[in-house]
Amino acid sequence: MNKPQRSQHAEDLERCERRCLELKREFQHLECFCKGTALRRTVKRGKAYCACHDDPAKRHGPYFEWTYKAKGKTVEAKLTPETMPVYRAASKEHQKLTLLPDRMERLSQTVLRHQAKLAQSTLPQPIVKPGISSCPAFSAPPEAIRSCLTHSVYAR
């Protein structure tokens, strides 16, 4: 009965370890990155007689900007239409960079759970006899009892 569980835990563990290697490769393949947002804007001016007030299609622009935070302040940098794709791609790379550690941590927790289940399923099962000896404390050798107590919730 333990063999199918053990092999399932081993398969899950191998799958998680493969995914971990994939995430490490994603770290290695990151391109240049920058924090912030690259935007294309059109604006409505303050003059009430301007056509941009009546028709959104006639707004001024487009203007290209890169906005980011530095020392708690918002900074805006003007971009050209040619540099806009470069900053947009760098911003997407930064998003990947910030998401990867969280994904790796969740995956690491899953790997640890599978390793613990695999280790637990490989432990020898105690022989249980009917009667008073069905209590593990009566059937186990003294060193097993000490080990059990030091790793139990009562030891904390």
Secondary structure, 3 states (H helix, E strand, C coil): CHHHHHHHHHHHHHHHHHHHHHHHHHHHCCCCCCCCEEEEEEECCCCCCCHHHCCHHHCEEEEEEEEEEECCEEEEEEECCCCHHHHHHHHHHHHHHHHHHHHHHHHHHHHHHHHHHHHHHCCCCCCCCCHHHHCHHHHCCHHHHHHHHHCCHHHC
